[in-house]
Amino acid sequence: MDFAICPSCGQSVLDDDAEDCPFCGSSMKAKPGQAKPAPKPSGKAPAPAAAPAAGKPASAKSPAVRPPGKPAVDDDSPFSAAEEAERLVPVAQASPTPTKGKSHEVRCPMCETVGYVSKGAIGKPVKCANPKCLVPVFEVPPEPEAPPPPPPPKRNNLIPIAIATVLVVGVLGGAAYFLAMQPSTTAPVVTQIDPDILKSMNGDTDRPKNTETPKPAVEPVKPDQSVETVKVTPAKEWIEKALQQMVDSSTALRSQNRSKPFCRQQAAIGYALVGDIAAAQGQVEQLLKVGPEVPYYRIPCLTAIAWQELSKGASDAAVKSVATAFQDVARLPKVGRSQLEDASGLAAVLVATGRADDALKLLNQRQKSTLEAETAAALQIVRAARTFDLDEWYAKRPLSTWVAPQSAAAVASLVAHGKDDEAWKFAEQQTSADARADCLVELCRQLALQGRSQSPEGLIKKLESHGPAITIHGMAMHALGLRVRAPDADIASFVQKASEIAESLTPPAEPRLPDTKGVIDLKLSAPAPLVQSAVALGQLCQLQAAAGQPAPAAATLERSLQFARGMAPALDGVVELARQTQQTSAGILQIQLRQELKLKTDDDARLTTNAYRRNVDQLDAAARQSTLLQGEILKRAVGWGLAEPVWDIVSLRTTDDDVANRVNFMTTEVPAVLIEAFRRGNQSEKLNAVLALWKQLQQTDAPPRPELVQFEELLAAGEATRGARQLSELDSVDTRRDEWAHVLAAQQVKSHGGAAAFGFISQLSDIVLREECYELAASLAALRGQAPDVWKQVQAVNSATEKVALCRGLIAGLTSPSATP
């Protein structure tokens, strides 16, 4: 059975014929909230109520006598007289959301629903915002009283005493000075302060005795004087503040927290970096609570924990951590850069705990030869090596894209953690020659960067079984790594030995454009050995230039290009052949081939035509790969100080009268790089020559300038916002956008300080890229003694994920062995 509902308070009324609501007194037929209308006055004074007969009680049905001005109260009403009066007054309705004029928050004592009323309703009854509340009317409680002001500080009586003391000491000191200046007849007694006490006074109890304070590896950058000064604290205090900030940020509201699992992940890594394994594991547990859908987030956490456990000798614990992380591999996404970093990081610690086979299988399933994979490997390498400088890495990046970038990164991580023997074994365990080359060469470079210099003879013994190209390449990269660590390092013996081995490499004859029969019977040389030799000689060229041998470097550069040309005939002739083939229909081409080759049947003609088209496509692809490799070697050689020899090669091959030998390098990035080099060197004659050839062949005034150079100039001109926005517009997969963002941030840290770098990073539109750049730039800044700049940015950003990224970077930089005190 349905009961009548009061339109004002929403209560059920049992009496179907009730005109007024027994609960709130409103009319059952009026609009909601409208009270029962009062009776109109008749103009006559009301007659006094008749008194009951003496000795008889008033009838139950007789109205009770009430004092004037008091409202009538029904004996059956559940309300008191005061409540009955308040009940008949219209009640304000609480709003479910804050609105203009209703911003004071109230909570219904019946249903706990939060509503909003005006502050004028405090102390008055209001109606609950929940229309289904059983007891909707309640009184708004008063605002809590403000805490009493603190008592005024007591007058410090020590100040007058201190002043008097200073005056007395001053007088006595003056007298003592006067007496001390008089000639003495006795030798002075000198009391030495105990060195340990002196160190304790200076807050330097942990420094070993009889050692000098080491000089900073890098001159600290002067902070911007316009920025508010932050009190410099010891590294330990910065780390404690950063860890606490990471924990606090992990509980931030969703509106300020892109990802709570990410925050917990970074906090776990932060604790692992400082060796607090228990706290790191606690953060991993919290990660699983807030991110059960992303259990693979704990892979980098457990990887960091396992390395700490290995360093503390807890091998069994490390094996357990690695096993737990390996279970999450199946849940890793198949795409994205972070999964590549997670895979290579885990692979390294798998090798360190005796599971090299699992590491190799994991990497073979995940890694790929792309720009994205190269960036992932580069980030892991600079983090593991604790240099955090992607600018330096980019300037000396591999001449050709790695075939196995994640394997190379895993080997670099092993070297960074002192696992040299395991790194050598894992590099040789790679399943392809290209992957072995990538790993062995990176291993040689990382040994030098870590300060573990090898002799030329020792490297030759390690590498000679893998062929002369890998031996030359490994020796060159080791020597160049020594120069990165110490610019005046002696590399003459490496140059000599590598040059002697290079004499054993015989460049191939340059292929000529084949005739029709040659295209059908096409057999191109395997590209891998040619690429390895070209790249190895290219790195030897760089080593010779670094050693101050420009003439041998130019000769080695030409030999390097000869190996690259051995991959296919010159591009211009192949392009013309491919164009003609594409423009000829299959039927006509079939007739031409049948007549030229005297084929007997239609089937022979059809099969021959298909083979011809297929092989022309192979020729075109190989010629383009050859030209791309030549262009990269020439472009990098300009940076090694060989701009003039490069221009000689470019101009000669581009203008060759024989189309079979011509390679139009004006279609590559080499002219733009040459123009920049000649402009910086004030070589106007060479500059004009490049511009003239470009205009002749390309019909424009000048080639587009290198994109990275344009970004660098924008930042140098103080237009960081514009540079960041233009960089953000690039595609993150098909360009070097992410890599360049890190390069530019590192340049800013080194040239202008952390504050400038963070200003640039803050303008990047991709929040994930911002977080990543904040982390690496903060590491580099802290490494260079700029922790205050990092902490300012931590306080300046609102996003929890950006805060934890900055804090992780701060901790990583401060815990690096080469951090500036």
C-alpha positions in Angstrom: 0.0 0.0 0.0 1.3 3.5 -0.9 1.1 6.2 1.6 0.7 9.9 0.9 4.0 11.8 0.8 4.5 15.3 2.2 5.7 17.5 -0.7 7.9 19.5 1.7 9.7 17.1 4.0 9.2 13.9 2.0 7.8 11.9 4.9 5.1 9.2 4.6 1.7 10.2 6.1 -0.6 7.4 7.2 -3.8 9.5 7.1 -4.9 9.6 3.5 -7.3 12.5 4.3 -4.7 14.7 6.2 -4.6 18.3 5.0 -1.5 19.2 6.9 1.7 17.2 7.3 1.9 15.9 11.0 5.7 16.2 10.8 6.5 19.6 9.3 3.1 21.3 9.3 3.2 22.1 5.6 0.1 21.8 3.5 -0.2 18.4 1.9 -1.7 20.1 -1.2 0.6 23.1 -1.3 3.9 23.5 -3.0 6.9 21.9 -1.2 8.0 24.0 1.7 4.8 26.1 1.8 3.4 26.3 5.4 -0.3 26.0 6.2 -1.9 29.4 5.6 -3.1 31.2 8.8 -6.8 31.9 9.1 -7.9 35.4 8.2 -8.9 37.7 11.1 -12.7 38.3 11.5 -12.3 41.7 13.0 -13.8 40.6 16.3 -12.0 39.7 19.4 -12.0 36.0 20.0 -14.4 34.9 22.7 -12.8 33.6 25.9 -12.8 29.9 26.3 -15.4 28.5 28.7 -14.0 27.3 32.0 -14.9 23.8 33.0 -17.4 23.2 35.7 -16.0 23.2 39.2 -14.8 19.8 40.2 -14.9 18.5 36.7 -11.8 18.0 34.5 -11.7 19.4 31.1 -13.0 17.2 28.3 -10.3 15.4 26.3 -11.9 16.9 23.2 -11.9 20.4 24.6 -9.1 22.8 23.5 -6.6 23.5 26.2 -6.2 27.0 27.6 -2.9 28.6 26.5 -1.3 31.9 27.4 -1.5 34.7 24.8 1.2 34.6 22.2 1.9 30.9 22.6 1.2 28.6 19.7 -1.2 25.7 20.1 0.4 22.3 20.6 -1.4 19.2 19.7 -1.2 16.8 22.7 -0.5 14.0 20.2 2.4 15.9 18.5 5.8 14.3 19.1 7.4 17.8 19.3 7.7 20.1 22.2 6.2 23.6 22.1 9.5 25.2 21.0 10.1 22.5 18.4 6.6 22.9 17.1 7.2 26.6 16.6 10.5 26.0 14.8 8.8 23.3 12.7 6.4 25.7 11.2 9.2 28.0 10.0 10.4 27.4 6.4 13.7 25.4 6.4 16.6 26.2 4.1 17.6 23.4 1.7 21.3 22.2 1.7 22.9 22.1 -1.8 24.7 18.9 -2.8 27.5 20.9 -4.4 29.1 24.2 -3.4 27.5 27.2 -5.2 27.7 30.9 -5.0 26.3 31.9 -1.6 26.3 28.3 -0.3 29.9 27.3 0.4 29.8 26.3 4.1 30.1 22.5 4.3 27.7 20.6 6.6 27.2 16.9 7.3 23.8 15.3 8.0 23.9 13.6 11.4 21.4 11.0 10.1 22.8 9.8 6.7 26.2 11.4 6.8 25.5 13.2 3.5 27.7 16.3 2.8 25.9 19.4 1.7 26.5 23.1 1.5 24.6 26.1 3.0 25.3 29.7 3.5 27.1 30.8 6.6 24.0 32.6 7.7 22.4 29.2 8.4 24.8 28.4 11.2 22.7 27.6 14.3 19.5 27.2 12.3 17.7 24.2 11.0 18.4 23.1 7.4 17.1 20.3 5.3 19.5 17.5 4.2 20.8 17.5 0.7 19.8 13.8 0.4 16.1 13.6 -0.7 15.9 10.1 0.7 17.1 10.9 4.2 14.8 9.6 6.9 15.2 12.6 9.2 16.2 15.4 6.8 16.0 18.4 9.1 18.9 19.2 11.4 20.6 22.2 13.0 23.8 23.5 11.5 26.5 23.3 14.2 28.6 26.4 14.9 32.0 26.8 13.3 34.9 25.5 15.5 36.5 28.2 17.5 39.9 29.4 16.4 42.7 28.2 18.7 43.7 30.9 21.2 46.7 32.9 20.2 50.0 31.7 21.7 51.1 33.5 24.9 53.5 36.4 24.3 57.1 35.3 24.7 58.6 35.9 28.0 61.1 38.7 28.2 64.6 37.3 27.8 66.6 38.6 30.7 69.7 37.1 29.2 70.0 39.8 26.6 71.0 42.6 29.0 73.3 40.2 30.8 74.9 39.2 27.5 75.5 42.9 26.5 77.1 43.6 29.8 79.3 40.5 29.5 80.4 41.6 26.0 81.4 45.1 27.4 83.3 43.6 30.2 85.1 41.1 28.0 85.9 43.9 25.5 87.5 46.0 28.3 89.5 43.0 29.6 90.5 42.0 26.1 91.8 45.5 25.3 93.8 45.4 28.5 95.1 41.9 27.6 96.1 43.1 24.1 98.0 46.1 25.5 99.9 43.8 27.9 100.5 41.2 25.2 102.2 43.8 23.0 104.8 44.5 25.6 108.1 42.6 25.2 108.0 39.2 26.9 110.8 37.6 28.7 109.3 34.1 28.4 108.4 32.0 25.4 104.6 31.6 24.7 102.9 28.4 25.5 100.9 27.0 22.5 98.1 24.4 23.2 97.2 22.3 20.1 93.6 21.3 19.6 93.0 17.6 19.1 92.2 17.1 15.4 89.2 14.8 16.2 87.7 17.6 18.4 88.3 20.1 15.6 86.5 17.9 13.1 83.6 17.4 15.6 83.3 21.2 15.9 83.1 21.5 12.1 80.5 18.7 11.8 83.0 16.5 9.9 83.2 13.4 12.1 83.0 10.9 9.2 86.0 12.2 7.2 89.1 10.0 7.6 92.1 11.4 9.3 95.1 12.9 7.4 93.3 13.3 4.1 92.8 16.4 2.0 89.4 17.5 0.9 89.1 16.3 -2.7 88.6 18.9 -5.3 85.3 18.9 -7.2 85.5 16.9 -10.4 83.5 19.7 -12.1 83.6 23.3 -11.2 80.2 24.1 -9.5 78.0 26.4 -11.6 77.2 29.7 -9.8 73.5 29.9 -8.9 71.3 32.6 -10.3 71.5 35.5 -7.9 67.9 36.5 -8.7 66.5 33.3 -7.3 65.8 33.1 -3.6 68.8 31.5 -1.8 68.2 28.0 -0.3 70.2 27.0 2.8 72.8 24.5 1.8 72.7 21.3 3.8 74.8 18.2 3.8 73.9 15.5 1.3 72.4 13.3 4.1 69.9 16.0 5.0 68.9 16.5 1.3 68.4 12.8 0.9 66.2 12.5 4.0 64.1 15.5 2.9 63.7 13.9 -0.6 62.7 10.5 0.8 60.1 12.1 3.0 58.8 14.2 0.1 58.4 11.0 -2.0 56.4 9.3 0.7 54.2 12.3 1.2 53.7 12.8 -2.6 52.6 9.1 -2.9 49.4 9.9 -0.9 48.6 13.1 -2.8 45.0 13.5 -4.1 44.2 12.1 -7.5 43.8 15.7 -8.9 47.5 16.3 -8.2 48.7 12.7 -8.8 48.9 11.2 -12.2 49.8 7.8 -10.9 50.1 6.6 -7.3 51.8 3.3 -8.4 54.5 5.4 -10.2 55.0 7.4 -7.0 55.5 4.3 -5.0 57.8 2.9 -7.6 60.1 5.9 -7.5 60.0 5.9 -3.7 61.1 2.3 -3.6 64.0 3.0 -6.0 64.9 6.0 -3.9 65.2 4.0 -0.8 67.1 1.3 -2.7 69.6 3.8 -3.9 70.5 4.7 -0.3 70.7 1.1 0.8 67.5 1.0 2.9 66.3 -2.3 1.6 63.5 -2.8 4.2 62.0 0.6 3.4 62.3 -0.1 -0.3 60.4 -3.3 0.1 57.8 -1.5 2.2 57.2 0.8 -0.7 56.9 -2.1 -3.1 54.2 -3.6 -0.9 52.3 -0.2 -1.0 52.8 -0.2 -4.8 50.9 -3.5 -5.1 48.1 -2.1 -3.0 47.5 1.0 -5.1 48.4 -0.6 -8.4 47.4 -4.2 -8.5 46.7 -3.8 -12.2 50.4 -2.9 -12.9 52.4 -5.4 -11.0 55.3 -5.1 -13.5 55.9 -1.6 -12.0 57.9 -3.4 -9.3 60.5 -4.8 -11.8 62.8 -1.8 -11.6 62.3 -1.6 -7.8 63.3 -5.2 -7.3 66.2 -4.8 -9.7 67.5 -1.9 -7.6 66.9 -3.9 -4.4 68.7 -6.9 -5.8 71.8 -4.9 -6.7 71.9 -3.5 -3.1 71.5 -7.0 -1.7 74.4 -8.3 -3.9 76.6 -5.4 -2.7 75.9 -6.3 0.9 76.7 -10.0 0.3 73.1 -11.1 0.6 73.2 -13.4 -2.5 70.2 -15.5 -1.5 68.0 -12.5 -0.9 69.1 -11.1 -4.3 68.2 -14.3 -6.0 64.8 -14.2 -4.4 64.2 -10.5 -5.5 65.2 -11.3 -9.1 63.0 -14.4 -9.2 60.0 -12.3 -8.0 60.7 -9.6 -10.7 61.1 -12.2 -13.4 57.6 -13.5 -12.6 56.2 -10.1 -13.7 57.9 -10.1 -17.1 54.8 -11.9 -18.7 52.7 -8.8 -17.7 55.1 -6.3 -19.2 53.5 -4.4 -22.1 54.7 -5.2 -25.6 55.2 -1.6 -26.7 56.7 1.5 -25.2 60.1 2.6 -24.1 59.7 1.8 -20.4 59.3 -1.9 -21.0 62.6 -1.9 -22.9 64.4 -0.2 -20.0 62.8 -2.7 -17.5 63.8 -5.6 -19.6 67.5 -4.6 -20.0 67.8 -3.6 -16.4 66.4 -6.9 -15.2 68.6 -8.8 -17.7 71.7 -7.4 -16.2 70.9 -8.5 -12.6 69.7 -11.9 -14.0 73.2 -12.4 -15.4 74.7 -11.2 -12.0 72.7 -13.9 -10.2 73.7 -16.7 -12.5 70.7 -16.7 -14.9 72.4 -15.6 -18.1 70.3 -17.9 -20.2 67.0 -16.3 -19.0 68.5 -12.9 -19.6 69.4 -13.7 -23.1 66.0 -15.2 -23.8 64.3 -12.1 -22.3 66.3 -9.7 -24.4 65.9 -11.6 -27.7 62.2 -11.4 -27.2 62.1 -7.7 -26.4 64.8 -5.7 -28.0 64.7 -4.2 -31.5 66.9 -1.9 -33.6 65.0 1.4 -33.5 65.5 5.0 -32.3 63.2 4.3 -29.4 65.2 1.3 -28.3 68.4 3.3 -28.7 67.1 6.0 -26.4 66.0 3.4 -23.8 69.5 1.9 -23.8 71.2 5.3 -23.6 69.1 6.2 -20.5 69.9 3.0 -18.8 73.6 3.3 -19.6 74.0 6.9 -18.2 72.0 6.0 -15.1 74.1 2.8 -14.4 77.4 4.6 -15.0 76.1 7.4 -12.7 77.1 10.1 -15.2 73.5 11.1 -16.0 74.8 13.1 -19.0 72.9 12.3 -22.1 74.6 15.2 -23.9 78.0 13.6 -23.6 76.6 10.2 -24.6 74.8 11.7 -27.7 78.0 13.4 -28.9 79.8 10.0 -28.9 76.9 7.7 -29.8 77.4 4.7 -32.1 78.0 5.5 -35.7 75.2 3.2 -36.7 72.1 2.2 -34.9 72.7 -0.7 -32.5 71.4 -4.1 -33.6 71.0 -5.2 -30.0 70.7 -2.0 -27.9 69.2 -3.6 -24.8 71.9 -6.2 -24.7 74.5 -3.5 -24.9 72.8 -1.6 -22.1 72.7 -4.8 -19.9 76.5 -5.3 -20.4 77.1 -1.6 -19.5 75.1 -2.1 -16.3 77.2 -5.2 -15.4 80.4 -3.2 -15.8 79.0 -0.3 -13.8 78.3 -2.7 -10.9 81.8 -4.2 -11.1 80.7 -7.5 -12.8 83.4 -7.4 -15.6 83.9 -11.1 -15.9 80.1 -11.7 -16.2 79.9 -8.9 -18.8 82.6 -10.5 -21.0 80.9 -13.9 -20.9 77.4 -12.4 -21.6 78.7 -10.4 -24.5 80.3 -13.5 -26.1 77.1 -15.4 -25.5 75.0 -13.3 -27.9 73.4 -15.3 -30.7 74.4 -13.0 -33.6 77.7 -11.4 -34.7 76.1 -8.0 -34.8 74.8 -8.3 -31.2 78.3 -9.5 -30.0 79.9 -6.5 -31.7 77.5 -4.1 -30.0 78.1 -5.7 -26.6 81.9 -6.1 -26.8 82.4 -2.5 -28.0 80.2 -1.0 -25.4 81.9 -3.1 -22.7 85.3 -1.7 -23.8 84.0 1.8 -23.6 82.4 1.4 -20.2 85.6 -0.1 -18.7 87.4 3.1 -19.6 84.6 5.3 -18.3 84.6 3.4 -15.0 88.4 4.0 -14.6 89.5 0.4 -15.3 91.9 1.1 -18.1 93.1 -1.9 -20.2 96.3 -2.2 -22.1 96.2 -2.4 -25.9 97.7 -5.9 -25.7 95.1 -7.0 -23.1 92.2 -5.8 -25.3 93.7 -7.5 -28.4 93.9 -10.7 -26.5 90.2 -10.4 -25.5 88.9 -9.3 -28.9 91.1 -10.8 -31.6 89.0 -14.0 -31.9 86.1 -11.9 -33.0 87.9 -10.5 -36.0 89.9 -7.3 -36.8 86.9 -5.0 -37.2 85.6 -5.6 -33.7 89.2 -5.5 -32.3 89.8 -2.1 -33.9 86.4 -0.8 -32.9 86.8 -1.9 -29.2 90.3 -0.5 -28.9 89.2 2.9 -30.4 86.2 3.2 -28.1 88.2 2.3 -25.0 90.8 4.9 -25.8 88.1 7.5 -26.5 86.5 6.6 -23.2 89.8 7.3 -21.5 89.8 10.7 -23.1 86.3 11.4 -21.7 87.5 10.5 -18.2 90.8 12.4 -18.5 91.2 14.8 -21.5 95.0 14.5 -21.4 95.1 10.7 -21.2 97.9 9.1 -23.3 96.2 7.2 -26.2 99.2 7.0 -28.6 99.7 3.2 -28.0 96.1 2.5 -28.8 96.3 4.6 -32.0 99.4 2.7 -33.1 98.1 -0.8 -32.4 94.6 -0.1 -33.9 96.2 1.4 -37.1 98.5 -1.6 -37.5 95.5 -4.0 -37.3 93.5 -1.8 -39.8 96.2 -2.4 -42.4 94.9 -6.0 -42.6 91.5 -4.9 -43.7 91.2 -4.8 -47.5 88.4 -2.6 -48.8 86.1 -4.3 -51.4 85.9 -3.2 -55.0 83.1 -0.7 -55.5 80.2 -2.5 -57.2 79.1 -1.2 -60.6 75.6 -0.9 -61.8 74.8 -4.4 -63.3 73.3 -5.0 -66.7 70.0 -6.8 -67.3 71.5 -10.3 -66.8 73.4 -9.0 -63.8 70.2 -7.8 -62.2 68.5 -11.1 -62.7 71.5 -13.0 -61.2 72.1 -10.4 -58.5 74.2 -11.5 -55.5 75.0 -8.7 -53.1 77.7 -9.0 -50.4 76.5 -9.6 -46.9 76.1 -6.2 -45.4 77.0 -7.0 -41.7 80.8 -7.5 -42.2 81.0 -4.4 -44.4 79.1 -2.3 -41.9 81.3 -3.5 -39.1 84.5 -2.6 -40.9 83.2 0.8 -42.1 82.1 1.7 -38.6 85.4 0.4 -37.0 87.5 2.4 -39.4 85.2 5.4 -38.8 85.9 5.2 -35.0 89.6 4.8 -35.7 89.4 8.0 -37.8 87.9 9.7 -34.8 90.7 8.4 -32.5 93.4 9.6 -34.9 91.8 13.0 -35.1 91.6 13.2 -31.2 95.3 12.2 -31.1 96.2 15.2 -33.4 96.8 13.2 -36.6 94.6 14.9 -39.2 96.3 13.4 -42.3 96.0 9.7 -41.2 92.5 10.5 -40.0 91.5 11.7 -43.5 93.0 8.6 -45.1 91.2 6.3 -42.7 87.9 8.2 -43.4 88.2 7.4 -47.1 88.9 3.7 -46.4 85.9 3.6 -44.1 83.7 5.0 -46.9 85.0 2.3 -49.3 83.6 -0.4 -47.1 80.3 1.3 -47.0 80.3 1.7 -50.8 80.9 -2.1 -51.1 77.3 -2.7 -50.0 75.8 -1.6 -53.4 76.4 0.4 -56.5 76.2 4.2 -56.3 72.8 5.5 -55.4 72.1 7.8 -58.4 72.4 5.0 -61.0 70.3 2.6 -59.0 67.6 5.3 -58.4 67.4 5.9 -62.2 67.1 2.1 -62.9 64.4 1.7 -60.2 62.5 4.7 -61.7 62.5 3.2 -65.2 61.4 -0.2 -63.8 58.5 1.2 -61.9 57.3 3.2 -64.9 57.3 0.2 -67.2 54.3 -2.1 -67.0 54.7 -5.8 -66.2 53.5 -6.8 -69.7 55.9 -4.5 -71.6 58.8 -5.4 -69.3 58.1 -9.1 -69.9 58.2 -8.6 -73.7 61.5 -6.6 -73.4 63.2 -9.2 -71.2 62.0 -12.1 -73.5 63.4 -10.4 -76.5 66.7 -9.3 -74.9 67.4 -12.6 -73.1 65.8 -14.8 -75.9 63.5 -16.6 -73.4 61.5 -19.4 -75.0 58.2 -19.6 -73.0 55.8 -17.2 -71.4 56.4 -18.9 -68.1 60.1 -18.2 -68.3 59.4 -14.6 -69.2 57.0 -14.2 -66.4 59.4 -15.7 -63.8 62.3 -13.7 -65.1 60.3 -10.4 -65.0 59.3 -11.1 -61.3 63.0 -11.8 -60.4 64.1 -8.7 -62.2 61.7 -6.4 -60.3 62.5 -8.1 -57.0 66.2 -7.6 -57.5 65.9 -4.0 -58.5 64.1 -3.4 -55.3 66.9 -5.1 -53.4 69.5 -3.0 -55.2 67.6 0.2 -54.4 67.3 -0.7 -50.7 71.0 -1.6 -50.4 72.1 1.6 -52.2 70.1 3.7 -49.9 71.5 1.9 -46.8 75.0 2.4 -48.2 74.4 6.1 -48.7 72.8 6.5 -45.3 75.9 4.9 -43.6 78.3 7.1 -45.7 76.3 10.2 -44.8 76.4 9.4 -41.1 80.1 8.8 -41.1 80.7 12.0 -43.0 78.4 14.0 -40.8 80.1 12.8 -37.6 83.6 13.3 -39.2 82.7 17.0 -39.4 82.3 17.0 -35.7 85.7 15.4 -35.3 87.4 18.5 -37.0 87.5 17.0 -40.5 85.2 19.4 -42.3 87.5 20.1 -45.2 88.3 16.5 -46.1 84.6 15.8 -45.8 83.7 18.6 -48.2 86.3 17.3 -50.7 84.6 13.9 -50.7 81.1 15.3 -50.9 81.8 17.7 -53.8 83.7 15.1 -55.8 81.1 12.3 -55.5 78.1 14.6 -56.0 79.4 16.1 -59.2 80.9 13.0 -60.8 80.1 12.8 -64.5 79.6 9.1 -64.4 76.2 8.3 -63.0 77.4 4.9 -62.0 79.8 6.6 -59.5 77.7 9.6 -58.5 76.2 9.9 -55.0 74.2 13.1 -54.5 75.1 14.0 -50.9 73.0 17.1 -51.3 70.0 15.0 -50.4 71.5 14.1 -47.0 72.1 16.1 -43.8 75.8 16.5 -44.6 75.6 19.9 -46.4 73.7 21.4 -43.4 76.3 20.2 -41.0 79.2 21.4 -43.2 77.6 24.9 -43.5 77.3 25.1 -39.7 81.0 24.1 -39.3 82.3 26.5 -41.9 80.2 29.3 -40.5 81.5 28.7 -37.0 85.1 28.5 -38.4 84.7 31.7 -40.4 85.6 29.8 -43.6 83.5 32.0 -45.9 85.0 30.5 -49.1 84.1 26.9 -48.2 80.8 28.1 -46.9 79.9 29.8 -50.2 81.0 26.8 -52.2 78.6 24.5 -50.3 75.8 27.0 -50.7 76.4 27.3 -54.4 76.4 23.6 -55.1 73.2 23.2 -53.0 71.5 26.0 -54.9 72.5 24.5 -58.2 71.2 21.0 -57.4 68.3 21.7 -55.1 67.0 25.0 -56.4 66.7 26.7 -53.0 69.0 29.1 -51.2 70.1 26.8 -48.4 69.4 23.5 -46.8 67.3 23.3 -43.6 69.4 23.8 -40.6 69.9 20.7 -38.3 67.0 20.6 -35.9 69.0 20.1 -32.7 71.1 23.2 -33.6 67.9 25.2 -33.9 66.8 24.1 -30.5 70.1 24.8 -29.0 70.1 28.4 -30.4 66.6 29.0 -29.1 67.7 28.1 -25.6 70.9 30.1 -25.9 68.7 33.1 -26.8 66.6 32.7 -23.7 63.6 31.3 -25.6 63.3 28.1 -23.7 59.5 28.1 -23.8 59.4 28.4 -27.6 62.1 25.7 -27.9 60.2 23.3 -25.6 57.0 23.8 -27.5 58.5 23.2 -30.9 60.3 20.1 -29.6 57.0 18.8 -28.1 55.4 18.9 -31.6 57.8 16.3 -32.9 56.8 12.7 -33.1 58.1 10.7 -30.1 58.7 7.5 -32.1 60.0 8.5 -35.5 62.2 11.3 -34.4 64.8 11.8 -31.7 62.4 14.1 -29.7 62.9 12.4 -26.3 66.6 12.0 -26.8 67.0 15.6 -27.7 65.0 16.8 -24.7 67.5 15.0 -22.4 70.4 16.4 -24.4 69.1 20.0 -24.2 68.4 19.6 -20.5 71.9 18.3 -19.8 73.4 21.2 -21.8 71.4 23.7 -19.7 72.5 22.1 -16.4 76.2 22.2 -17.5 76.1 25.7 -18.9 73.5 27.6 -16.9 72.7 25.4 -13.9 69.7 23.3 -12.8 67.3 26.2 -12.6 67.6 26.9 -16.3 67.2 23.3 -17.2 64.1 22.9 -15.0 62.6 26.0 -16.7 63.0 24.4 -20.1 61.7 21.0 -18.9 58.6 22.6 -17.3 57.4 23.8 -20.7 57.4 20.3 -22.3 53.8 19.3 -23.0 54.2 15.5 -22.4 54.0 15.0 -18.7 55.8 11.5 -18.9 58.7 13.1 -20.8 58.7 16.0 -18.2 59.0 13.5 -15.4 61.8 11.6 -17.1 63.7 14.8 -17.9 63.3 16.1 -14.4 64.7 12.9 -13.0 67.8 12.8 -15.1 68.5 16.6 -15.0 68.1 16.5 -11.2 70.6 13.7 -11.0 73.1 15.7 -13.1 72.5 18.9 -11.2 72.9 17.2 -7.8 76.1 15.5 -9.1 77.5 18.9 -9.9 76.7 20.4 -6.5 73.4 22.0 -7.4 71.1 20.3 -4.9 69.5 23.6 -3.8 68.3 24.2 -7.4 66.7 20.8 -7.4 64.9 21.3 -4.1 63.5 24.6 -5.3 61.9 22.9 -8.3 60.5 20.1 -6.0 58.7 22.8 -4.1 57.7 24.7 -7.2 55.9 21.9 -9.1 52.4 20.8 -8.1 52.3 17.3 -9.7 53.1 14.5 -7.2 54.7 12.5 -10.0 57.0 15.3 -11.0 58.0 15.8 -7.3 59.0 12.2 -6.9 60.9 12.2 -10.2 62.9 15.2 -9.1 63.5 13.6 -5.7 64.7 10.4 -7.2 67.1 12.3 -9.4 68.3 14.3 -6.4 69.0 11.1 -4.4 70.7 9.4 -7.4 73.0 12.4 -8.0 74.0 12.8 -4.3 74.7 9.1 -3.9 77.0 8.9 -7.0 80.6 8.3 -6.1 81.7 11.3 -8.2 79.2 13.7 -6.6 80.5 17.2 -5.9 80.5 17.9 -2.1 
